[in-house]
Amino acid sequence: MSATMDFTKKFIFVDYKASFPLLEEYDKKYPKLKAELEVIDDLQASVMVRLFLTSQTVPFKPNETTLLALLRSSVALIRQNALYCFDSYYAHEIDSLSNHNFWISGSVENYKLAEIRKVLKEKESKAVTRLSKNVDYLVVGEKSKLHALPTNVKVASTLSFITLLDAPVEVETIEEESIDETEESLLVEKLLETNNDELLALFESINKEDLVEDVLALILGMYKVHPEKTIRVAAKNLLEKESSNCIKELLNFCEARNFLNAKYTVGMEEMEKIKGFNIDLFLYYLVKVQKNHLGKEYLARLDSHWTERFLEESTLLNQEQVELFGKAGERFVFAKNIENFTVHAASPVVWNMDWLKCLEVIEKKEVIVLPKENMLYLLDTLVLESKELKLAGELAIKILHIKKCKTLEIAENFSVESLEKLSFEGCSFNMQGLKSFFEKSSLPNLKHLSFKGFANYKVPKGWEEFLKEKFPNAEIEV
């Protein structure tokens, strides 16, 4: 780790798997899903699929091409959530079907094309299945064959289109479910924000119908780790009023195990299997109160709104180094408040974090391979703790506008134009490679250049003079 850099917000992940595989249960349930993801050339796709399958909100704007691809998925739940997401970002609500020509691409929920045409005809409108100059709106449905949106037609919200076609039963059901979810969410936030003096009174207002999913998980977390004994006792009493098998099983787990002790991680895996209980929120509360490393690691590997919230809060409020392992690395494509990033392995996830200011790769391998794709962002600092750097594309490093670079070896096609500080440390002295590098890199902004710890080689006579002539405004240290 470089002693000269100030990492106030550092995250480390190791053992990252680029394919971000689906959970085993999804592999068995949806055998075609892996093959479908392989043809979508986008890091977001597997993340979105995991979020869609667990009914989580996508916390970023997805690529339109990815959403269009997921609309053709073999899994109905993925198609439905992709359509909702597409509507949110790429479509516009309409308030009338009258006197318009609609281009219908894909299937529209609960309606055959003939039925749509009949409704539109009554409103002096028309449904077509291909683009023409007379089209007013494009309606994108499930299994649409579109691979990209046309630029010369407005996209109508499919959900508002369905509403206007008049499906009262479906709309009423959706609204009722939404109200229930909103009430539960408000109660959870109230429990998290209420101070200890008012929390006991709030417990009195909670009935057994409220003790499901998130509310149940939060009350159980309070029973387990709340710092005030009176709150822990009150939370347990509230849970014991409900005699369901689920709550009895959860109470037995909590009384028998310390879930923030590495010896009992199996307990968390067992709790995940209990239906009607949100282990994500349970772990979030445990980590929020006890700030335990193991809990952070376990929570970070889950696909959940509470995982996202944990990441956001920990990077905003804590100055500590947090280590996350395995699949947790994928989470960082959302963590846009992290500017300084340290990784043990050069990973595709890093190349998609275009807001980074400082990147340090401390992989133990002797060779680090950087890809050509997605290397267009700006960095202040790039540190590579490896003996050799190899590039998948000739322009991979040239297009990086970085101010500082430290590497243990320079590959022949390594070229950077905007460096201010460059150091070679502990590498073998390769005159041919260095000359090739300096010939291709004008380095007009270079202010400091240093060579340290060359192995078994004496620096040739005249080398320092050559460097001073090449870089008259830079401080040279050989």
SEBA-413400 format. One record per residue (C-alpha): x, y, z. Coordinates in Angstrom, 2 decimals. Each point is the difference from the previous one (the first is absolute). Layout:
east_north_up
X_Y_Z
...
***
This chain:
east_north_up
0.00_0.00_0.00
1.36_3.35_-0.99
0.87_2.11_3.03
-0.38_3.24_-1.95
-3.69_-0.38_-0.78
-2.81_0.98_2.32
-2.69_-2.68_-0.11
-2.80_1.27_2.23
-2.63_-2.25_-1.53
1.54_-3.34_-0.89
-1.81_-3.12_-1.07
1.71_-3.30_-0.75
-1.55_-3.02_-1.63
1.65_-3.26_-0.98
-0.97_-3.19_-1.78
-2.31_1.85_-2.35
-1.68_-2.20_-2.61
-0.57_1.96_-3.20
-2.99_-2.11_-1.01
-1.83_0.88_3.24
-1.81_-3.38_-0.08
-3.61_-0.36_0.97
-0.94_-1.68_3.22
-0.26_-3.77_-0.24
-3.76_0.08_0.50
-0.40_2.23_-3.06
2.35_-2.18_-2.06
-2.28_-2.97_0.60
-3.26_1.87_-0.39
0.96_1.91_-3.16
2.45_-2.18_-1.98
0.00_2.31_-3.04
0.90_3.12_1.94
3.79_-0.34_0.04
0.13_-0.50_-3.76
-2.20_3.08_-0.53
2.30_2.16_2.13
3.07_-1.10_-1.93
-1.28_1.67_-3.17
-0.60_3.34_1.75
3.31_1.85_-0.11
-0.58_2.13_3.07
1.23_-0.24_3.61
-3.35_1.39_1.22
-2.05_-2.88_-1.39
0.80_-2.65_2.63
-0.39_2.54_2.80
-3.41_1.04_-1.30
-1.14_-3.61_-0.37
0.89_-0.72_3.63
-1.87_3.12_1.12
-3.03_-0.79_-2.18
-0.23_-3.59_1.29
0.02_1.24_3.60
-2.47_2.83_-0.73
2.56_2.70_0.74
0.12_3.46_-1.55
2.85_0.68_-2.42
1.92_2.94_1.62
1.52_1.29_-3.26
-1.10_0.80_-3.54
0.48_-3.15_-2.08
1.03_0.00_-3.64
-3.01_-0.05_-2.30
1.52_-2.84_-2.04
0.32_-2.12_3.16
-3.63_0.56_0.94
-1.14_-0.82_-3.53
2.02_-3.23_0.15
-1.52_-0.94_3.36
-3.49_0.57_-1.43
0.72_-3.13_-2.08
0.98_-2.12_3.02
-1.53_-3.46_0.44
-0.94_0.98_3.59
-3.29_1.89_0.31
1.01_1.78_3.22
3.11_1.43_-1.67
-2.03_1.17_-3.01
-2.55_1.69_2.26
2.60_1.82_2.11
2.00_0.98_-3.08
-3.17_1.55_-1.42
-0.68_1.97_3.21
3.61_1.19_0.01
-0.14_0.90_-3.71
-3.16_2.00_0.58
1.65_1.95_2.83
3.03_1.13_-2.00
-0.82_-0.08_-3.70
-3.77_0.52_-0.43
-2.51_2.81_0.46
-3.48_-0.25_1.45
-2.88_0.72_-2.35
-3.44_1.19_1.02
-2.01_-0.89_-3.09
-0.21_-2.66_-2.70
-2.03_2.16_-2.35
1.17_1.04_-3.46
3.44_-1.65_0.16
1.85_-2.70_-1.91
1.74_-2.46_2.35
2.87_-2.25_-1.07
-0.34_-3.13_2.17
3.25_-1.98_0.50
-0.38_-3.10_2.15
-2.93_-1.28_2.04
-2.19_2.19_2.21
-1.20_-1.49_3.28
-3.46_-1.65_-0.18
-0.64_1.24_-3.53
0.24_-1.58_-3.41
0.88_2.27_-2.92
-3.50_-0.42_-1.47
-1.53_1.20_3.28
2.29_3.03_0.09
-0.89_0.90_-3.57
-3.70_-0.22_0.88
0.36_2.37_2.98
2.13_2.47_-1.99
-2.40_-0.04_-2.92
-2.79_1.09_2.35
2.20_2.96_0.97
0.79_0.84_-3.65
3.57_-1.27_0.41
2.02_-2.78_-1.59
2.45_-2.77_1.05
2.87_-0.88_-2.35
2.85_-2.49_0.31
2.77_1.85_-1.83
1.51_3.47_-0.09
-1.24_2.54_-2.54
-0.05_3.78_-0.27
-3.61_0.04_1.24
0.76_-1.63_3.37
-0.67_2.26_3.02
1.10_-2.33_2.83
2.00_-3.19_0.49
-1.35_-2.43_2.61
2.63_-2.53_1.15
-1.36_-3.21_1.50
1.44_-3.28_1.22
1.89_-2.10_-2.57
0.56_3.07_-2.18
2.44_-0.71_-2.83
1.51_3.49_0.23
3.74_0.10_0.77
0.17_3.81_0.18
-2.48_2.86_0.18
-0.62_2.01_-3.18
0.84_3.69_0.27
-2.93_1.37_-2.00
-3.01_-1.19_2.00
-1.31_0.66_3.51
-0.13_-2.96_2.43
-3.30_-0.30_1.86
-0.14_-1.54_3.47
-1.30_-3.55_-0.42
-1.54_0.11_3.47
-1.96_3.18_-0.71
-0.97_-1.46_-3.40
-1.43_-3.09_1.75
-1.85_2.21_2.49
-1.62_1.91_-2.86
-0.97_-3.27_-1.68
-1.98_-0.50_3.26
1.07_-2.91_2.17
-1.69_0.94_3.35
0.61_-3.29_1.86
3.76_-0.02_-0.60
0.41_3.68_0.77
-2.03_-0.24_3.22
2.04_-3.00_1.21
3.30_1.74_-0.70
-1.10_3.12_1.87
-1.12_-2.03_3.04
3.31_-1.87_0.19
1.89_3.27_-0.35
-1.87_1.53_2.94
0.81_-3.01_2.21
3.69_0.16_-0.90
0.10_3.75_0.65
-1.54_-0.37_3.47
2.53_-2.70_0.93
2.87_2.13_-1.30
-1.16_3.03_2.01
-0.23_-2.08_3.19
3.54_-1.34_-0.51
1.41_3.51_-0.47
-1.90_1.19_3.07
1.47_-2.83_2.08
3.52_0.84_-1.21
-0.35_3.71_0.74
-1.96_-0.03_3.29
1.99_0.70_3.16
-0.02_-2.43_2.94
-2.55_1.95_2.07
-2.63_-0.16_-2.77
0.89_-3.47_-1.29
-1.84_-1.81_2.80
-3.19_1.92_-0.83
0.45_-0.85_-3.67
0.29_-3.70_0.89
-3.44_0.23_1.67
-1.56_1.12_-3.29
1.37_-2.97_-1.98
-2.41_-2.92_-0.39
0.75_-3.54_-1.10
-1.07_0.74_-3.60
2.94_2.44_-0.21
2.56_-2.64_1.02
0.95_-1.15_-3.49
3.07_0.30_-2.22
1.84_3.31_0.69
-1.79_0.95_3.24
0.58_-3.48_1.42
3.69_0.11_-0.96
0.51_3.41_1.61
-1.76_-0.90_3.26
2.05_-3.21_0.17
3.19_2.00_-0.55
-0.96_2.35_2.84
-0.60_-2.97_2.28
3.41_-1.39_-0.92
2.33_3.03_0.22
-1.76_3.20_1.13
2.28_1.68_2.58
-2.89_0.66_2.43
-1.20_-3.04_1.98
-3.55_1.41_0.35
-0.29_0.16_-3.79
1.36_-3.52_-0.42
-2.52_-1.36_2.52
-2.88_1.94_-1.58
0.95_-1.24_-3.47
0.05_-3.61_1.22
-3.38_0.41_1.71
-1.45_1.41_-3.22
1.29_-2.97_-1.98
-1.26_-2.55_2.52
-3.57_1.37_-0.36
-0.01_-1.51_-3.49
0.07_-3.79_0.26
0.90_-0.78_-3.62
2.51_-2.75_-0.71
2.14_2.48_-1.93
0.47_2.31_3.00
0.56_-2.89_2.40
2.71_-1.36_-2.28
1.66_3.42_-0.29
-0.03_0.54_3.77
1.58_-3.41_0.53
2.76_0.89_-2.47
0.70_3.33_1.70
0.11_-1.51_3.48
2.31_-2.82_-1.06
2.49_1.81_-2.24
2.22_3.02_-0.23
-0.47_0.99_-3.63
2.95_2.36_-0.07
2.41_-2.74_1.02
1.79_-1.77_-2.87
-0.65_-3.36_1.66
-3.74_0.39_-0.52
-0.27_1.35_-3.54
-1.96_-3.15_-0.79
-2.78_1.51_2.11
-0.45_2.85_-2.46
-0.12_-2.44_-2.90
-2.74_-1.94_1.79
-1.96_3.18_0.73
0.07_0.94_-3.69
-2.16_-3.05_-0.70
-2.81_1.11_2.35
-2.93_1.41_-1.99
-1.70_3.21_1.11
3.23_1.48_1.38
2.41_2.52_-1.54
3.53_-0.95_1.09
1.42_2.99_-1.95
-1.62_2.52_2.33
0.80_-2.16_3.06
3.70_0.03_-0.92
-0.14_3.71_-0.89
-1.20_0.82_3.50
2.58_-2.29_1.65
2.82_1.63_-1.98
-1.40_3.50_0.59
0.01_-0.51_3.78
3.07_-2.22_0.52
2.11_0.97_-3.07
1.27_-3.57_-0.21
2.32_-0.95_-2.88
-1.52_-3.44_-0.58
-3.50_1.46_-0.18
1.16_2.54_-2.59
1.55_-2.73_-2.10
-3.12_-2.17_0.16
-2.41_2.85_-0.71
2.05_1.29_-2.93
-0.33_-3.23_-1.94
-3.81_0.23_-0.06
-2.12_1.68_-2.66
-2.09_2.47_1.95
-1.00_3.60_0.50
1.48_-0.32_3.50
3.36_-1.02_-1.46
-0.02_3.15_-2.13
-0.96_2.09_3.01
2.77_-1.56_2.09
2.59_0.80_-2.68
-1.20_3.57_-0.34
-0.06_0.67_3.73
3.34_-1.67_0.69
1.81_1.98_-2.69
-1.60_3.27_1.03
0.35_-0.35_3.77
3.01_-2.23_0.63
3.65_0.72_-0.70
1.00_-3.60_0.67
1.15_-2.56_-2.52
-2.74_-2.51_-0.76
0.87_-3.34_-1.58
-2.60_-1.69_-2.15
0.45_-3.40_-1.58
-1.20_-1.97_-3.00
-3.15_1.17_-1.71
-0.06_3.13_2.13
2.41_1.57_-2.49
-2.84_0.38_-2.50
-1.69_2.37_2.43
2.51_2.72_-0.70
-1.49_0.86_-3.37
-2.62_1.80_2.14
2.30_1.60_2.57
0.49_3.33_-1.74
1.16_1.80_3.13
3.22_-2.07_0.08
2.80_1.90_-1.72
3.01_-2.01_1.20
-0.10_-3.69_-0.77
2.39_-2.81_0.95
-0.36_-3.48_-1.46
1.91_-3.24_0.41
-0.89_-1.09_-3.52
-0.27_1.93_-3.25
-3.70_-0.46_-0.68
-2.52_1.06_-2.65
-2.05_1.72_2.71
2.73_2.64_0.43
0.00_0.99_-3.65
-3.67_0.93_0.25
0.43_2.40_2.94
0.46_3.13_-2.08
-0.13_2.33_3.02
3.18_-1.37_1.60
2.80_2.40_0.85
2.56_-2.49_1.28
0.45_-3.68_-0.78
2.54_-2.31_1.66
0.36_-3.59_-1.18
1.99_-2.14_2.45
-0.44_-3.35_-1.68
2.69_-2.51_0.92
0.30_-1.35_-3.52
3.16_0.92_-1.87
-2.00_1.16_-3.04
-3.02_2.29_-0.01
-2.07_0.09_-3.19
-2.10_3.09_-0.57
-2.83_-0.12_-2.56
-0.39_2.40_-2.89
-3.72_0.56_0.57
-1.49_2.52_2.44
3.27_1.79_0.79
-1.19_3.50_-0.89
-0.36_1.51_3.45
2.27_2.45_1.78
2.29_-0.99_2.85
2.31_2.02_2.20
1.99_-3.04_1.06
0.61_-3.49_-1.33
2.14_-2.34_2.10
0.87_-3.49_-1.25
1.88_-2.27_2.39
1.09_-2.56_-2.53
3.21_-0.95_-1.80
-1.45_0.37_-3.46
-2.90_1.82_-1.62
-1.58_-1.38_-3.16
-2.74_1.67_-1.98
-2.79_-1.64_-1.93
-0.19_2.96_-2.37
2.66_2.41_-1.21
-1.96_3.06_1.11
-1.02_-1.40_3.36
2.35_2.14_2.08
0.55_2.84_-2.44
-3.58_1.19_0.44
0.32_0.15_3.79
0.59_3.55_1.17
1.81_-0.68_3.24
2.30_2.23_2.00
2.03_-2.63_1.84
1.11_-3.47_-0.97
2.03_-2.59_1.86
0.84_-3.33_-1.59
2.66_-2.64_0.46
0.46_-0.64_-3.70
-0.91_1.80_-3.23
-1.40_-2.04_-2.85
0.98_0.96_-3.53
-3.39_1.48_-0.88
-0.39_1.97_3.22
-0.60_3.68_-0.79
-1.39_2.85_2.08
-0.07_3.65_-1.08
-1.21_1.90_3.06
2.17_-1.35_2.83
1.31_2.42_2.61
1.84_-2.58_2.11
1.47_-3.31_-1.15
2.05_-2.49_1.99
1.60_-3.33_-0.87
0.67_-2.08_3.10
1.68_-3.36_0.53
-0.01_-1.01_-3.65
2.69_-1.28_-2.34
1.56_2.73_-2.15
-1.21_-0.54_-3.57
1.68_2.67_-2.12
-1.86_-0.95_-3.17
-3.40_0.02_1.69
0.65_3.32_1.75
1.25_1.66_-3.19
-3.08_-1.23_-1.86
-2.20_1.39_2.76
1.65_3.43_0.05
-0.01_0.25_-3.78
-3.76_-0.55_-0.13
-0.84_2.11_3.07
0.74_3.71_-0.21
-1.04_0.51_3.67
-0.26_3.80_-0.24
-1.36_0.28_3.56
2.61_-2.18_1.71
1.30_1.57_3.22
1.65_-2.94_1.76
1.70_-3.15_-1.36
1.71_-2.58_2.19
1.71_-3.41_-0.39
0.55_-2.05_3.15
1.28_-3.47_0.84
1.07_-1.29_-3.40
0.83_-3.68_0.27
3.53_-1.16_-0.95
0.60_2.76_-2.51
2.07_3.14_-0.04
-1.65_3.03_-1.54
1.89_0.80_-3.27
2.21_3.04_-0.19
-1.73_3.00_-1.46
-3.49_-1.27_0.88
-0.65_2.74_2.57
1.22_2.67_-2.46
-2.33_-1.40_-2.65
-2.95_0.27_2.38
0.84_3.57_1.04
0.20_1.03_-3.64
-3.25_-1.80_-0.80
-1.83_1.47_3.05
1.69_3.32_0.90
-2.81_1.10_2.35
-0.21_-3.25_1.98
1.77_-1.04_3.19
2.06_-3.12_-0.90
0.94_-2.61_2.61
2.14_-2.95_-1.16
***
